Amino acid sequence: MKNKDGTYPLIGSQEMVRFMWKYSPHKQATQIPCAVAFDEQLDFKTLARAVNIEIARNDCLRLRLVKTGGEIRQYFVPEYKLERIAVRTFATGEDLRNGLDRESGKALKVFGGETFRILFFNAPEGRSGVYLLVSHVIMDAMATFIFFKDLMAVYDALKTGADLPKPLAGYEMLIRKELEDPDRAAYVKSETDILAEYVKMDCPPAYCSLKGDRRNRPAEKLHRPNPCIEYFPLLDKTHFSRFSLTEEDSALIRSFVKERQISAEWVIQLGLRVCLSALNGKVNDTVFWVLCPRRRTVKEKRTGGTLASPMPWREQLPGELTFNEGLLRLASTQNFLFRHADVPFTEMRDNERKLFGYNPMQTCSSTMFSYLPLDDDTFGGKGYEFMGFDMGRYVMPLYTVTLYDAKSGCYRFNYIHRTHVYSDEDIRRFHGRAVRAVLAGVRNPEITLNEIMEEI
């Protein structure tokens, strides 16, 4: 599948980016802006050396894009170094967030050789860190964690004189493996058919608005053709809203999750879904697009690059279910989706259109949802804070990103919302009710979802 000119076509996980570029004039809509601030003053000279070593050992950083005859293709440059990395100094935490929000709104010149951008920064209280802005076509969220973790492992080795950590596996190798698999087309077709049966269920999905636009309609009326918000490419401006739970409420959730050995993702997602149901006539049918990481083997888990696949997580949760039973439903569905996550986003979108009569600008999902599995020891005992920033543009009405913040010991909720669809106040009201739903279930796992809806 490699051309004589040394280029490859995009693989399935990268096609989601091409799809969004097709309908958006703004490249910021497909960028990932993130940073890690450490509770120490890093040696930026040594860190710059570590970055160039990372570029050599993490080949997705050497991936470049080119348009050929209307087709997007990719190739890997054998060597690349950053001659200079800018350093920014921020006087306050607010300055840090605002400054990097502005930086994140600048488009990468992805067809001009710029697929990522790195900055070093100084922050208040003696902290310092690394900011990464990267095109989604070369990295997904998991790949950014691999980048930061491996970069800091290389940095520590340089500082101590130790051997470099074990090399990462190659992204190019995985691209070739997927493109050269003769059975892949048939396999994807069979997996797509399985997912289509799951998604269609017994009725069309309902679009559940954060504003509760359909709250006065009977639930059965919500299941009508095309109940979706349409996407308008020129109206994709976003705003980034950040909220943190209190230490007390966060500790309650952490204890609940640890005691039952379950994922905090299910707990938070269930609260969001119950809130959407409460806002929309108690309809028990919600759809979130979620990223399945698609990293199963040891090599895949140690590989940079975009492998994740967005999946439509449709869940029907009758109000008679208890909070505990709702969590079990979510766990079961997630396991199912992860088993079938090799289906490309574009195939799932085609299926949605065929099943429900959507046009290319419609989706039944009210939010894209991601939970970032961070913990206290993510960076080997280093005190750190992971931060996300405003992309400036996005194609979905809302992107909800939740994570545990090791620095504060609190859960953080980040909402990237299109200002044409939702206001800051819409997000604030939704967040408040969703958190109340989460806490109601954590405090009393045997409470029914209907009772939670009445309570919030």
C-alpha positions in Angstrom: 0.0 0.0 0.0 3.1 2.3 0.0 3.4 4.3 -3.2 6.6 4.6 -5.1 6.8 8.1 -3.7 7.0 6.6 -0.2 3.5 7.7 0.9 0.7 5.8 2.5 -3.1 6.4 2.5 -4.7 7.3 5.8 -5.8 4.3 7.9 -9.3 4.0 9.4 -8.6 5.8 12.7 -7.2 8.8 10.8 -10.2 8.9 8.4 -12.3 10.6 11.1 -10.0 13.7 10.8 -10.3 13.7 7.0 -14.1 13.5 7.4 -14.1 16.5 9.7 -11.8 18.5 7.4 -14.3 17.7 4.6 -17.0 19.6 6.4 -15.0 22.3 8.3 -12.9 25.1 6.9 -11.1 25.4 10.2 -8.2 23.0 10.9 -8.4 23.9 14.7 -11.4 21.6 14.9 -9.1 18.6 14.6 -6.3 19.7 16.9 -5.5 18.4 20.4 -4.1 21.1 22.7 -2.8 19.9 26.1 0.0 20.5 28.6 1.5 19.0 31.8 2.8 21.3 34.5 5.2 19.7 37.0 5.8 20.8 40.6 9.4 21.6 39.9 11.6 23.8 37.7 12.6 21.7 34.7 16.0 22.2 33.0 14.8 23.4 29.6 18.2 22.8 28.0 18.1 19.1 28.9 14.4 19.0 28.1 15.0 20.3 24.6 17.5 17.5 24.1 14.9 15.1 25.3 12.3 16.4 22.9 14.6 15.7 19.9 15.4 12.2 21.2 11.6 11.7 21.5 11.1 12.8 17.9 13.6 10.2 16.9 12.0 7.4 18.9 8.4 8.3 18.5 7.8 8.1 14.8 4.4 9.7 14.7 6.2 13.0 15.4 7.9 12.5 12.0 4.7 11.9 10.1 3.9 14.5 7.5 0.8 15.0 5.3 0.5 15.9 1.6 -2.5 16.3 -0.8 -2.1 14.3 -4.0 -4.8 14.6 -6.6 -7.4 15.5 -4.0 -6.3 12.6 -1.7 -4.6 13.0 1.6 -1.5 10.8 2.0 1.2 10.5 4.6 4.9 9.8 4.9 7.5 9.6 7.5 10.7 11.8 7.4 13.8 9.8 8.6 15.1 12.6 10.7 13.8 15.8 12.2 14.9 18.1 14.9 13.6 21.3 16.6 16.4 23.8 16.5 14.6 26.1 19.1 11.7 25.6 21.5 10.0 28.8 22.7 9.7 29.4 26.5 6.8 31.3 27.9 6.4 32.6 31.4 3.1 33.1 33.1 2.6 35.2 36.2 -0.7 33.6 37.4 -2.6 30.4 36.8 -5.3 32.4 34.9 -2.6 33.9 32.7 -1.4 30.4 31.9 -4.8 29.1 31.0 -5.7 32.2 28.9 -2.4 32.3 27.2 -2.4 28.7 26.1 -6.1 28.9 25.2 -5.1 31.6 22.7 -2.2 29.5 21.5 -4.5 26.5 21.0 -6.8 28.6 18.7 -3.9 29.0 16.1 -4.1 26.5 13.3 -1.2 24.2 12.5 0.0 24.3 8.9 -0.6 20.6 8.5 0.1 20.5 4.8 3.1 22.7 5.2 5.1 20.3 7.4 3.8 21.5 10.8 1.8 18.6 12.4 2.6 19.6 16.0 3.9 22.5 18.0 5.7 22.4 21.4 6.3 25.1 24.0 8.0 25.1 27.4 6.6 27.3 30.1 7.2 28.6 33.6 4.2 28.8 35.9 3.5 30.3 39.4 4.8 28.5 42.5 8.0 27.3 40.9 6.2 25.0 38.5 7.1 24.5 34.8 6.0 22.3 32.0 5.5 21.3 28.4 2.6 22.4 26.1 1.8 20.2 23.0 -0.5 21.2 20.2 -0.9 18.3 17.7 -3.0 17.4 14.8 -5.5 14.6 15.5 -4.4 12.9 12.4 -1.1 12.0 14.0 -2.1 11.6 17.7 -5.1 10.7 19.7 -5.5 11.4 23.4 -3.8 8.2 24.5 -0.8 9.1 22.2 -0.4 12.4 23.9 0.0 10.6 27.2 2.5 8.3 25.7 4.4 11.3 24.4 4.5 13.1 27.8 5.3 9.9 29.8 8.1 8.9 27.4 9.5 12.4 27.1 9.8 12.7 30.8 11.4 9.2 31.1 14.0 10.3 28.5 14.5 13.6 30.4 15.0 11.8 33.7 17.5 9.4 32.1 19.5 12.4 30.7 19.5 14.1 34.1 20.7 11.0 36.0 23.0 9.5 33.3 20.9 6.3 33.2 20.1 4.3 30.1 17.3 5.5 28.0 13.9 3.8 28.5 12.9 0.9 26.3 12.2 2.2 22.7 8.6 2.8 21.6 7.0 0.6 19.0 6.6 2.1 15.5 3.4 3.8 14.3 4.5 3.2 10.7 4.6 -0.5 11.4 1.0 -0.5 12.6 -0.1 1.6 9.6 1.6 -1.0 7.2 0.0 -3.9 9.1 -3.5 -2.5 8.7 -3.1 -1.5 5.1 -1.5 -4.8 4.0 -4.0 -7.1 5.8 -5.9 -8.9 3.0 -8.7 -9.9 5.3 -9.3 -6.5 6.8 -12.2 -5.3 4.4 -14.2 -8.4 5.2 -13.5 -8.2 8.9 -14.6 -4.5 9.1 -17.7 -5.3 7.1 -18.8 -8.0 9.6 -18.0 -5.8 12.6 -19.9 -2.9 11.0 -23.0 -5.1 10.6 -22.8 -6.1 14.3 -22.6 -2.5 15.4 -25.4 -1.5 13.1 -27.7 -4.0 14.8 -26.7 -2.6 18.2 -27.2 1.1 17.3 -30.6 0.8 15.7 -32.2 -1.1 18.6 -36.0 -0.9 18.5 -36.5 2.7 17.5 -34.5 5.7 16.1 -32.3 7.4 18.7 -33.5 10.6 20.4 -31.5 13.8 20.4 -31.3 15.0 24.0 -30.5 18.7 24.3 -28.6 20.2 27.2 -31.2 22.9 27.2 -34.1 20.5 27.6 -35.7 21.7 24.4 -37.9 18.6 24.3 -38.7 18.4 28.0 -42.5 18.9 27.5 -42.8 16.3 24.8 -43.7 12.6 25.6 -40.8 10.3 25.3 -42.2 8.5 22.3 -42.4 11.8 20.4 -38.6 12.2 20.9 -38.1 9.1 18.7 -38.9 10.8 15.4 -36.8 11.0 12.3 -34.0 13.6 12.2 -34.4 15.0 15.7 -30.9 16.4 15.5 -29.1 19.7 15.6 -27.5 20.4 12.2 -23.9 21.4 12.0 -23.1 24.6 10.1 -19.3 24.8 9.2 -19.1 28.5 9.6 -20.7 28.4 13.1 -18.3 26.1 14.8 -16.8 28.6 17.3 -16.3 27.1 20.7 -15.8 28.2 24.3 -14.0 26.1 27.0 -15.7 25.9 30.4 -13.9 24.4 33.3 -15.4 23.1 36.6 -13.9 21.3 39.5 -15.7 19.2 42.2 -14.9 19.9 45.8 -12.3 17.7 47.6 -15.1 16.3 49.7 -17.3 15.2 46.8 -14.3 14.0 44.8 -13.2 11.9 47.8 -16.7 10.4 48.0 -16.5 9.3 44.3 -12.9 8.0 44.7 -13.9 5.9 47.7 -17.0 4.6 45.8 -15.0 3.6 42.8 -12.2 2.0 44.8 -14.5 0.0 47.0 -16.3 -1.5 44.0 -13.3 -1.7 41.8 -15.1 0.0 38.9 -14.2 2.8 36.5 -15.0 6.3 37.5 -15.8 6.8 33.8 -19.1 4.8 34.2 -20.0 6.7 37.4 -19.6 10.2 35.8 -21.1 9.1 32.4 -24.2 7.7 34.1 -24.7 11.0 35.9 -24.5 12.9 32.6 -26.9 10.5 30.9 -29.5 10.7 33.8 -29.3 14.5 33.7 -29.9 14.5 29.9 -32.9 12.2 30.4 -34.3 14.5 33.2 -34.0 17.5 30.9 -35.8 15.8 28.0 -39.0 14.3 29.2 -37.3 11.5 31.1 -36.6 9.7 27.8 -34.4 6.7 28.7 -32.4 6.8 25.4 -29.1 8.7 25.2 -26.2 8.6 22.7 -22.7 9.7 23.3 -19.8 9.5 20.9 -16.9 8.1 22.8 -13.3 7.3 21.9 -12.3 3.6 22.1 -8.5 3.6 22.4 -7.9 0.4 20.3 -4.7 -0.4 22.1 -4.8 -4.1 22.9 -1.3 -5.5 22.4 1.8 -4.5 24.2 3.2 -2.9 21.1 0.0 -0.9 20.5 0.1 0.3 24.1 3.7 1.6 23.5 3.0 3.2 20.2 2.3 6.9 19.5 -0.1 7.9 16.7 -3.8 7.9 16.2 -5.4 4.5 16.7 -8.6 5.5 18.6 -11.9 5.0 17.0 -15.0 7.1 17.9 -18.0 4.9 18.6 -21.7 5.8 19.1 -22.4 4.6 22.6 -26.2 4.3 22.7 -27.7 3.4 26.0 -31.3 2.7 27.0 -31.6 2.9 30.7 -35.2 2.4 32.1 -36.0 4.6 35.1 -36.7 1.6 37.3 -33.0 0.6 37.2 -31.0 1.4 40.3 -27.8 3.4 40.0 -25.8 0.2 40.6 -27.7 -1.6 37.8 -27.1 1.4 35.5 -23.4 1.1 36.1 -23.4 -2.6 35.2 -25.3 -1.7 31.9 -22.6 0.8 31.1 -19.8 -1.6 31.9 -21.3 -4.3 29.7 -21.8 -1.9 26.7 -18.3 -0.5 27.0 -16.9 -4.0 26.8 -19.0 -4.7 23.8 -17.9 -1.5 22.0 -14.3 -2.1 22.8 -14.5 -5.6 21.3 -15.8 -4.1 18.0 -13.8 -0.9 17.9 -11.9 -1.6 14.7 -14.8 -0.2 12.7 -13.7 3.2 11.3 -15.7 6.3 12.2 -16.6 6.9 8.6 -18.3 3.5 8.4 -20.3 4.2 11.5 -21.4 7.6 10.2 -22.5 6.0 6.9 -24.5 3.5 8.9 -26.2 6.2 10.9 -27.2 8.0 7.7 -28.7 4.8 6.2 -30.4 3.7 9.4 -31.9 7.0 10.5 -32.0 9.2 7.4 -29.4 11.7 8.6 -27.8 14.1 6.3 -24.0 14.7 6.6 -24.5 17.6 9.0 -26.6 15.7 11.5 -25.9 13.6 14.6 -28.1 12.3 17.3 -25.3 12.6 19.9 -25.5 15.6 22.2 -21.9 15.2 23.3 -18.6 13.6 22.5 -17.4 12.1 25.8 -13.9 11.3 27.0 -12.6 10.2 30.4 -8.9 10.6 30.9 -7.6 7.8 33.2 -5.0 9.8 35.1 -3.9 9.0 38.7 -1.4 10.2 41.3 1.5 8.1 40.0 1.0 8.7 36.3 4.5 10.3 36.0 6.3 8.1 38.4 5.7 10.1 41.5 6.3 13.5 40.0 3.7 16.1 41.1 1.9 17.2 38.0 -1.2 18.8 36.6 -2.6 17.8 33.2 -4.4 20.6 31.4 -6.6 20.8 28.3 -7.3 24.0 26.3 -9.9 25.4 23.9 -9.5 24.3 20.3 -11.4 27.4 19.2 -13.5 25.3 16.7 -15.3 22.0 16.9 -17.8 20.1 14.9 -19.9 18.6 17.7 -22.3 20.6 19.8 -20.3 19.6 22.9 -17.2 17.8 23.8 -17.2 16.7 27.5 -13.8 15.7 29.0 -13.5 14.5 32.6 -10.5 13.5 34.6 -9.1 13.2 38.0 -6.7 16.0 38.8 -3.8 14.7 40.9 -2.6 18.1 42.0 -5.9 19.2 43.6 -7.3 15.8 44.4 -10.5 16.8 42.6 -12.4 15.6 39.6 -12.4 18.1 36.8 -15.1 18.6 34.1 -14.1 20.3 30.9 -16.8 21.3 28.4 -15.9 22.5 24.9 -19.2 23.8 23.5 -20.2 25.4 20.3 -21.4 28.9 21.2 -24.0 28.9 18.4 -25.7 25.9 20.1 -25.1 26.4 23.9 -24.3 29.4 26.1 -22.0 29.3 29.1 -25.0 29.5 31.3 -26.5 26.4 29.6 -23.3 24.5 30.4 -23.2 25.7 34.0 -26.8 24.6 34.6 -26.2 21.2 33.0 -23.0 20.6 34.9 -24.7 21.4 38.2 -27.5 19.0 37.7 -25.2 16.3 36.3 -23.0 16.5 39.4 -26.0 16.2 41.6 -27.0 13.1 39.7 -23.6 11.5 40.2 -23.5 12.3 43.9 -27.1 11.1 44.5 -26.1 7.7 43.0 -22.8 7.5 44.9 -24.4 8.2 48.2 -27.2 5.7 47.6 -26.4 3.1 44.9 -29.8 1.5 45.3 -31.7 4.7 44.4 -33.5 4.4 41.0 -32.7 6.5 38.1 -36.3 7.9 38.2 -35.7 9.0 41.8 -32.5 10.7 40.8 -34.3 12.6 38.1 -36.9 13.8 40.6 -34.1 14.8 43.0 -32.1 16.9 40.6 
